């Protein structure tokens, strides 16, 4: 009997990689792509596989590492989210020219919406820019099943191939058969070819010519041609009697394709409206573009999020989509949105709008999170500062009024430097600027920014919020852990040593749970930055393990100290406004707050936060 499992889309991708003989996979964690590497690690341990897996320091390094493995004729993959591709853009653009030997898959998970990203950028458009073929699966099963032929495509034309699942594919679940993993080991062979692997500009011109020739041939590859999903729709006799309906054709890809298929079935139009799925949006077959224009009077293109397919079918009179305004120019194409688009295109009554849901509670840092205490202290020491923030769960410091800017990974330090230089140039040296960055983000992109700030004579504090993990994306280890995904002990990379190596003279470490002590560290850093003779940049490391990954307590015993609200509480709301711990429950003005014992972590920081000393440590017997 064939074993079957219900797999998450990212789990299915991991299965597909191992089935196809991937010998090296690299990644940097980022939603919605994180579970790909997590699953690979689990499967490697379960099945005793020999592939090399790693959480790389950032996406650029991930691509460069896996690419070298591909140069030696071995199948490789690098996985990331769509904004991670921006970090990896340099090697990706160059690899399109140099090409590969062993199959190389760049798995980039896009986030239409967006749900957990700075942008809803479209990797298919990046693929056009980079001149790389890109595949757009509609279902988890397709994401898995296309991996082996994608490797074959990569090896046949010696070109990197992008697989682009979106959030609805990565995080959907589907029942599928479990297949055996490849356990063969391909021996690495590096054939020296400086004109290719180390090409100078003149040779790059020749490589560009070859790349263009490859793309022209790839666009005609039979396996990746657009597929008519309902062939009966073109031959149904009712179509001949109703040319108005027959004149309409759907062209779609990705998750929008899955939605459109379901909706056509629900509207009983499956046999009447031809629908084409485009597995490879770029390079799109010129023959297909010509043929679909010949058979249709109107073509509706459903794709997320940019008009990649629509722009390649060059007839603005016939083609309807984002460019024409028939499809929204932003946002995710949810099923209800797709249905109304289809209804309007087919001149059917539109569905009633979905009533707005009740407002949900805004995201907030977990109860007991050390970042909350650190932000409270930052605002206390730098009350009128500009707070440059970064990408991570600590971005939620904006709820506490302690994050003013969030741009991209590592930008907190660079932007703080920009603010500092602007104030210094204008003679406003008393205005404080503070940068806050997480430990994983600092390793990823903060180091160059810190070196730059030091070398440019900046004087502001950098607070590294060190919770010992990559908390936002699933608790992946940082270089400070000193261990690989295979459990091998390696040298740990110290944040303190890194900061000093970047040229920072004033480096301190403290636990933000010790609010008074941590506040003193910030005051000392502030003084160092203001010291006109010996001052400079300062780094304060707020070290407090993430409660979700490194529980400080497991089932806190009833005898352990815990905070309690006393009768001095007047319901002023200070603790809610400036500390916002979800364990503190506000009951209204002049009403005493209460503590939710079910989620209270017992950190006791609130005891020191209340200006009226209305929260105290409960007696041991209470």
N, C-alpha and C positions, 0 to 999 in steps of 0.2 A: 504494500500500500504506500502511495506517495504521501510523504509528510507535508502538511500545509500549516502555514502560520499567518496570523494577521499582523502585517508589518507596517510600521510607520514608514512614510516615504523615505526619510533619511536612513532608516534601517534597511530598506529595500536597496537603496543606492550602495550601501556598504556591502550587502550580499552580492550585488552585481559586480562590484570591483573585485571581490575575492573569487567569484566564479570565473571571471575573465583573466585571472592571473596577475593582478596588480602586485608588484613586488615592493613598492614604496608609496606611501601616502603621507602627505603632510597637511597641516591645517593650522589656522589660528581661530579660536572660538568666536562665534558670532551668530546670533539668531537671524534667520532660521536654519543655519547650516550645522550647528554644533554637534548634533547627534550622529552625524556621519562618522566622525573620528571616534566618538565614544563607543559606537557600535563596533567599529573595526577593532578597537582595543579589546572589547569583550570577546568577539569572535576569534581573534588571534589566540587568546588564552584558552578558550574552550576547545579549539581544534588543533592546537599546537602548530600554528602556521609560522612561516619564517619571514614574512614580509616585515620591512622596517616601517614603523609608525612613529610620528612625532607631533607634539604640539609645538610648532615653531614660534619664535619670538615675535614675528609679525608675518603678514601675508607675502611681502616681497621675498623674505628669506625662505618661506615655504615654497614658493614657485621656483626659486633659483636652485634649491636643494633637490627637489623632485625632478627638475629639468635635467640636471647632471646625470641622474639615474637613467633617464630616457636617452640621453646621448650614448649610453652604453648598451642600447638595444633592449632595455627592460621596461616593462609597462609601469607607468607612474601616474599619480594623481595628486592634485593640490586642491583643497576644498576651503571655501570661505563664503562670507556673505557679500552682497553686491558692493557695499562701500569699501570692503576689504580689497576689492579689485582695483580701487583707486590707488591703494598703497602698493599693489603689485604691478601697476601699469607699466613701469619701466622694463622689467624683464619680459613681461607678456608681449609688449609691442616688438621687442627685439627678437623674441623667440619665433614670431610669425615669419621673420625673414630667415633666420638660421634653420628653422625647422627642427625635427627630432628624428630619432631612429626607432626606439621602442615607443609604443603608443603613449601619448601624453594627454590626459584629460584634466581640464581646468573646470572644476565644479563650482559654479557660482550661484548661490541661492538668492534670488531676488525677493523683494518685500513690497509688492504693490499695496498701497494703502496710505502710508506705510504703517506697520504694526509696531516695529521695534527698531526703527532706523532713522537716520537723519534725512534721508531722501528716499524716493521711490524710483530711483534711476533704473534704466532698462539695460541689462547686460547685452541684449541683442544689438542695441545701438552701438555699444562699445565694441562688439564683435565686428560690426561693419567698419568702425574706425580702425581697428587693429588688423582687419582683413583676415579674420579667422572664422571657420564654420561654427555655427552655434545651433544646438539642438534644444527643442522646447517641448518637453513631455507634458502630457495632460493628466497623467495618472501615476501613482507610485509604481505600478507594474511596468509602465512604459519607461520610467526613469531607470528601472533595473534592467529591463530587456534591451534597452538601447546601448548599454555600456559596452558589451562585447562588439557589436558592429561599429560603435564609435571608435573603439581601439583599432579595429580593422581599417577604418577610414583614415585614422591618424597615421597608421603604419604604411598604408598603401601610398599616401601622398606625402608622408614625412612632414606632417603639420600638426601643431597642437589643435585640439578640438574642445570647444566649450560646451558643457552640459549645464543647462540653465533651468533648474527646478524653481518654482516659486513657493511662497509660504504654504499655499493650499495643496501643493504636491508634497512638500517636505513634511508637513504636519498632518496630512490625511493618513488614514489607515486602510489597507486593502488586503483581502485574503489572497494568498498566492502559494504556489508549490515551492518547497525548499529544494534547492539544487546543490549538488556537490561543489565544493571549492577546489580550485586548482592548487595542487601541491608541488607542481614542478618548479624547479629553480633554473632560471635562465642565467647563464654565466655572463658577467659583465665583460664587454669588449669595447674598448675605446679606440676608434680609428682616428688618428690625428689628421686633421684637415683644417689648417689655419685659415685658408681662404673662406671657409664656412663658419667654423666655430669661433674664430677670432677675426672676422671679416672687417677690413677697413672700409671707409666710405665708398671707394670705387667698387669694391666687391659687393657692398650692400646694394648698390644700384642693380647689379646683376641678380642678386638674390630677390630683389623686389620684382624684377621681371618674371622670374620663375614662380614667385608667389602668385602673381596675377594669372599666370597660366594654370597653376594648380586650381585656383578658385573657379576658373571657367570650366575646367573638367569636373570638379566636384559638384558644381551646380547641375550637372547632367547625370550624376550617379543615380542609378535606378532605385536603390534601396531607400534613398532619402527624398524621393519625389513626393509632392503633395498627394494625399490619398482621399479618394471619394469614399466616404464612409457609408453612404446609402445609395448604391448604384441604381436601385429601383426608381429613385426619384427622377432620374433622367429619362427613364423609359416608360413611366407610368402613363397609361392612356389618358387619364384625366388631365395630365399636363398639357396635352395637345389641344384639349377643349378649353383650357383656361390659360391662355398664353400670359396673362398678367402675372399669375402666380408662378408659372414656369420661368418667367423672365428673371426671377430673383434667385441668387446663389449666395451661400455663406462660405466665407473663407476664414479660418480661425486656427489658433494654436494655443498651447498651454492650458491652464486651468479653465480659461474661457471656453475652450472647445468642449471640455467635459460638461460644463454648465449648459452649453447650447444643445448638446446631444440630448440631455435629460429633458430640457424644455420643449424641444421639438416633439419628443415622444409624448409628453404631457399634453401638448396642444393638438395631438393627432395629425401632425404635419411631417412626420418622419419620412413618409413615402412621397412627399410632394415637394420638399425644398432640398435641393442638393446641398450637401455640406462637405467641404474639403478641409481635412486637417493638414497643416503644414508642419512636418517634423523638423525641418531645417529652414528657419526663416531667412537665414543668410548663409551662403549665397542662394538666393531663390532662383529656381529654374526659369529662364526666359521663355522656354517653350510653354511652361504652365501658364505664365502670365498672358501669353498670346492666346492660348486655348480657352482660358476662363473668360477672357474678354470676348471671344467669339461666341460662346454659348449663352452668355448672360446679357440682359439689358441693364440690370442693376446688380452690384456686388456689395454685400455688407462684410466688412472685415472686423472681426472681433479679436482683439489682442491686448495684452498688458505689457507695458503701459504706454509705449511710444508707437507711432505709426510706422513701424519697420516694414511689415508686409505691405501695408497700404501704400507706402511711398514707392515700393518697387513695382506695383501694378499701375503703370503710368496712363491713367485715363481718369481725369478728375470729374468727368461727367457721369461715368458709370460707377465709380468706386465711392462707397460711403463708409465713413469711419470717423476717426478722431480728427483728421484734417478737415473733413466736411462738416463737423459738428454733430453728426448723427450718434457719436459715441463720446461720452465725457472725456475731456482732455486730461483729467487727473483722477486719481483714486482707483481702488480695486473694483473689478467687474464682478460684483457679487451676483448670485443667481437671480435675485429679484431685479437687479439693474439690467442684467442680460435679457430677462424676460420682457421687460418694458421696451428695451431697444428693439428686440425682435418683433414685438407687437406693432410698434410704430412703423418698422420697415415693411411689415406684411399687411399694414392697414387694418389691424385688429384692435378692438377696444383695449386700452391699457388697464393694468391692474391698479387697484386702489393703493395709494402710498402706505407704506408701513408706518404705524404710529410710532412716534419717538419713545424710546424706552426711558424709564426713570433714570435720573442722574445717578451714576455709581460713585462710590467713594473714590476720591483721587488716589493714585498710587502714592505710597509713602514708605519710608525706610522701616525695616522690621523693628518690632519692640526689642530694645536692648542693643540695637546696632551701634557700634562704636563711632560710626560716621556722624551720627546725630549729635553725640556729645562733642566731637571735634568741631563741628560746624557751630555749635552753640558757643564754644570757647573762642572760635575765630571771630564771630560777631562781637563778642564781649571785648576782645583786645583791639580789634580794628572796626569800631562801630560805624564809621562812615567810609569804609573802604570800597573798592571795586573788587568783586570776587569773580575771578576767571575760573570757570569750571571745565569739566572734561567729560568723556564718554564712560559711563559705568553706572552701577546702581546708585552711586553717590551723586549722580546728576539730580536726584530727588532732593538734594540740598536746596534746590530752588524753592521748595515749599517752606523752607526755613528762612528764606531771604538771604541765603548765603551763597547763591550761585547766580551770577549776572549774565554770563556768556557760556555757550556750549557750541562748539563748531565741529571739531573732529578730533580723532585720537591724537593726544599730545599737544593740542593747540592751547591748553590753559597756560602753559609756561610761555609759549611764543606770544600769545596775545597779552599776557600780563607784561611782557617786555615792551610790547608796543604801547600799552597804556603808560608804563613807567617813562619811556622816552618822551612821550607827548607831554606829560606833566613837567618833566625836568626841563624840556626845551622852553616851556612857557613859564618857567620859574615857580611852579607850584610844587615844590619838593615835599610839602607836608602832607599831600594827599596819598593815602595808603593804597597799595595794590597787593592783592594776595592771590596766589595760584593754588588750586587744589587739584590733585591728580591721584588716581588709584595706583596701587602697586603694579598690577599687570599692565595698565596703560603706560606707566612710566617705563617699564622694560620695553614695551612695544614701540613707543614713539616719543617719550619724554626726554630721553638722554641727549639726543642732538640739540633739542630746544634748551635744555639746561646749560650745556656747554656754550651755546650761542649767547645765552643771557650773561654768563660769567665773562665771556670774552668781549662782550660789548659794554661791560662796566655797569650792569644793572644792579639794583639794590632793592630786592623785595623778597619776601618769604615764600617758599614753595612747601606746601603741606602735602606730604605723600600719605594717603589714606591706605594703610597697609593692613588688610584683613586676611592676608595669607593665602588668597585664592583668587580665581577669576570668577567672582560671585555672580555677576549679571547673566552669564551664559552657561552656567551649569557646573561651576566649581572645578574648572580645570586647573592643574597646578601651574605655579609660576616658577621662574628660574631659582627662586629662593628655596624651593622645596628640596633641591638636591637629589632628585630621583626622576628617572625616565618613565614612560608609560609602561615599560616592561618590568619596572621595579628595580632597575639597576641603579646603584648609588653613583652619583656624579657630583662634581664640585658644585656647591650651592653658591649662588651669586648674591652677594650682600648688597642691599640697598644703601646702607651706610657707606660701604667702601666705594660703591658706584658714585654716590654724591660727592665724596671727597676726591675721587679720581677726575670728576668733571671740573674740579677747581674750587669747590665750595669749602670755605674754611670753617663755617659754623654749621655743624650737623648735630642734631640731638634726636633722641628717641623717647617717646613717652606713651603711656596708656591713657587714652581719653576718658576711660572710666574714672580715673583719678582726676577729676575736673580741676581741682585747685592746682595740682602739680602740673597738669598739661597746660593750664593757663599761664603758669610761670614760664614754661618753655617757650610759649608764643611771645611773651613779653621780652624774654631774652633775645629771641630772634629779631623782634622788632627793634630792640636797642642796637643790635649788631648792624642791621640794615641802615640805621640812622647815624652810626658812628662815622663821622666825616673823615677820620684819619685811618682807621683800621677796619672799617666795615666793608660790607659787600653782600653778596647773595647769602641767604640762609635757607637751610632745609630742616624741616621738623617732620619726623616720621611718627604718625599716629598709629601705633601698633595695637590692634585689637582684633583677635580672630573672629571671622564671620561665624555667627551663631548657627547658621544653617549648615555650614561645612565642618566646623570644629566646635562642637557644643561645649560651652563652658560648664554646662551642668546637664546631667541627664536625670530627669525626674527630680527636680530640686526637693530635697527632703523637707518635710513640714517644719523641722526645727531650724532650718536655715534662715538667716536674717532676710527680711523682706520689707519693702517700703509700705507705708500706710498713710492715708490722709487723716489729718487731725481735725479737731473742731475749729482750728484757726483758719481753715480754708473759707474764703468768701466768694469763690467762683469768679475771680477776676479774669480768668482765661489766659494769663501770662504763659503758663506751662503749655497750653494748647497752641498758642500763636507762635511762640519762639522755640518750642521744643518738639511739639507735635508727635509725641509718642502714642501709638495706637492703643497702648494699654491704659492710657488716661482717658476717661469718659467724661465729657462735658454735659452737664444737665441743664444749663441755662445760666444767665447772669444772676449773681448773688446766690447761686446754688453750689454746694460743695461738689468738686469733682470726685470721681471714684476710680478705683483701679481694677481692671479686669484681670483677675488672678489666672485665668486660663492662658493668657498670652504674655503676661508680665515675665520678663527674663530675670528679674531680681537684681538688675545692675545697680540700682540705687542712685543713678545720676540725677533723677528727678528730685531727690532729697536736697541736692545742692543747687538745683535750678530755681526752685520756688523762692521768690523774693520775700515772702512773708513767713518762711520756715513752717509752712503748713503741711509739708510732707516730711515724715520722719521714719526712722527705722523702727519697725514694730518690735516689741519685746519678744524674746525667744518663745515664750509660752502662749503667745496670742495666735 
